[in-house]
Amino acid sequence: MSKRGFGVAAGLDPEVARVLAERCEELGYSSIWSNDHPGANGLDTLAAFAEGSAGLELGVAVQALDRHDPAEIDQRIDRLGLDRERLWLGLGAGFSEKPLTTMREALPALRESVPGVRLVLAAMGPKMCALAGSSFDGAFFNWMTPEFAASARQHVEAGARDAQRSGLRPEREPPPVFGYVRTAVGSDAAERLAKEESFYRDLHPGYRNHFARLGEPEGTVGVAAASRDQVEAELSRYNALDVIVVRGLASATTEAMTAVAAAAAPV
């Protein structure tokens, strides 16, 4: 059975983040996540989460290597006092022209520069999923249907098997697979999901190609529901994910965010 995490956009007010983390731990979530964008560093949001929870694992998904230097990431982790044993560090190529090459070649430096942290690769296409399976500590999916996630997971597992057969990593087992599932609840749920999705559909060529492969109508990739029962029915379809990270689509207030967290909490 999949675990549940809860995710937000970086830059959430620290007090809102602290209370949200406390509430998510009460609701039975196993982890809490922030994205990362030019306007706010996701690690800063994790520091606020850490103040509100002693038990939740902390994840950022993802930091793009065209904007973040590994040494700078490591220094920020130290400066914020984040517990490396609780941390999942999601990484992606951002707007790099050769994303697969970028991530493959960056891994040795990441292992050296950011020690003691589990490295999770943002993966959507087959080759990136295979790289996550062969070399990283986890794979992180984004904007997938349940069916597409199941197919992508097969590529992660194939990468792990190839690494094992090659003898380079004979102990290699498939790493955990995480994934954001955008979730909106209430009368305006469909509108919120459609607005969020429309931003990403044309963000860069990688996303354009990904949504083309999905072939889904606009505004339908994720969960838009009126009730907790409907949310649970939709989230339960994502059983290819080891950790379903509920990306809450709501106003950045304590009341709104905790309401989504409650509606999507583990059963």
N, C-alpha and C positions, 0 to 999 in steps of 0.2 A: 504494500500500500504506500502511495506517495506521501512524503512529508509535505508540510506547507511552510512557505516563507511569505513574508509580506514586503513589498517594495514600494518606494516613493521616488520622486524626483529630488535630486540634490538641491540643497539650499533651503530645505524645510526649516522653519523657525526652531531653534534648539529646544525651546520649552515644549513645543508641539511634538518634536521628535522624541524627547525624553518620555513624555506621557504615553505616546503611541507605543514605544518599545515596551514599557511596563504593561500596557494593556495587551499587547500581542503575546507576551509571555504568559499572562493569565489565561488567554484564550487557547493556548496550546500550540502556537507556532514554534517551529524549531529554529528559525533564523529570520533576520530582518535585513533588508537590502536598500541600497541607494544607487541610483544611476550616477553619472558624472557628465558634466557638460561645461562649455566654456564659461558659463556664468557662475558655476559653483563646483567645488571639489567634493566628490562623493565621500572621501575619507573624513572630511569635517562633519558630515552628517552622521557617519558611523560613530564618531566620538560622542555625539549627543545621544545616540541610541545606547551606547555603552553605559552612559550615566543612568539610564532608566532600566537597564536589565543586566543582571549578572550571569544569566544562563543562556540567552540567545546567542547563536552564532551570528557573526557580522559579515556582510558581504557587500562589495561594490561591483556593479556590473553595468558598464565596463569602463575602464580607463583606456583611452586610445593612445597608442604609442607615438602618434604624430603630434601629440600635445604634452605627453608626460615622459620624462626621462626616468629610467629605473632608479637611479641614485636619488633623484628628487622624491620619488614615491617612498623609498625606504626612509629618507630623512623625515618625511611628513608623518609616517607611521610612528616613528620614535617621538617626534615632537608632540603628537596628540596622545601618546601613551596608550595606543591600541594594543591589546593582547594578541600577539601573533598566532597563538594557538586557536583563537576564536575566529580568525580572519580568513575569508575567501576573497582573493584578489582577482577580479575579472579583468581580462585584458583583450584589446582588439586592435586592429590595424588602422582604424579611423579612415582617413581619406588617402591612405597610401596607394600608390599606383599598382603595386604588386603585393596585395595583402597576405597571400599565403607565404610567399618568400619572406616578407617582413616578419611574420610571426615565427616561422621556423628558425630564422637566423637570430631572432632576438632572445630565444629561450635560454641559451647558455648564460648570457649576460643577466637575464632576469633571475635565474637561479642563484647567481653569484651576488648580485646587487641587492636582492630582496630576500634574504634568507629567512627560513622558519615560517614562511607563509605559503598557503596552498594557492596555486596558480590555476585559474580557470580560463579557458579560451572561448571567446565569443565565436560561435560557429553556426553557419546557416547552410552553406554548400557542402557537397559530399567530401571534397578534399580537405576542407577546414575541419569538418567533423572527424575525419580519419586522423588528422594531426592531433586533435584533442584527445582522441582515444589512445594514440600511440605514445604521446609525450607529455601531456599536461595532467593536472590533478583533477580536472573536471571539464565538462563542456557546458556552455551556456547558450541556450536557444532563445530566439526572440521572434515575435510575430509569426507564430506557427499555428496551424490547425492541429487537432489531435492526430489526424492521419499523417500529416507531414512530419510531425514530431516523431511518430513511430518509425517512419522511414529514415529520418535523420539519425535516430538512435542506432539503427543498424550499421550506419557508416562509422559511428563512434566505436561500436563493438568490433567492427572489422579492423579498424586501426589498431585496437588493442591486441587482437589476435595476430596481426602481422608483426607487431613489435615482439610478441612472445615467440613466434615462429622464427624470427630472424636471429634470436639469441642475444640481441642487443639489450633487451629487457625481459629476460626469461620469467621474471616474477609478475609481469604485467597482467593486471586484471582490468576490465573495463572501469573507467572512472565514473563517478556519479554524474548524472545529467540533470542540469537545472534548466529552468525556462521561465521567462516572464509570460504571464497570461494577463493581459489588460482586463480589468474587471470594474464595471460600473454598475451601480445599483440605484433603482428609483425611477421616477417618471421621466427623467432626462437621460437615462442610461445610454440609450441608443445614440443620442446626440453626442454625448461625451466620448463614446468609443469611436464614432465616425470622425470626430475632430482630431483625436489623438492619432488615429491611423492615417488620416490624410496628410499630416505633417511628415510622417516617416516614408510614405509611399514614393516621394520624389526627393528624398534627402540626399542621396548620392547613388551612383550606378549600382553598388552592391544591393541596396534596398530595392531599387527599381527592378533589377533582375530577380530578386527573391520574390517580390510580390507577383511578378509575371509567372514565375514557376508555380506559385500557389494557385493562381487562377481563380481566386475568390472575389466575390463582389465587394466593392468598397464598403467599409464600415461593419464587416462581419467577422473579422479575425480577432477573437477574444470573447469576452462574456459581457453581455448587456442584459440585465435581469431586473425583475420587479420585487423578487422575494428571495429569502435565504434558500428555500427549497430549490428554486430555479438556479441559483448560483451553484449550489452543490451538485445538481444534476449536470451542469455544463463543465464544471471543474473536474468532476470524476472521470470525464472522458479523456483527460490528459494523463492516462496511466502509463504512458511511455516515459514520463519524467519521474526521476527519483525525488526531486523537490520541485513542486509547483510554487513558483514565486508569484503570488497574487500582486499584480501591479495596480494599486488602487487609484482609480480615476475619480477624484473628488476635490473639492476646495481644500486648500492647504490649512485647514483648521483642525483643532483637536476633535471636535464633534463630528465633522464630516469624515475624517480619516478613520477614527475609531469605529464609526458606523459601518464603513466598508469592511474593515478588519473583522468585525463581529459577524457580518453577513457571510463572509467567506472563510470563517475559521474552521479548523479541522473538526470533523464530526466526532 
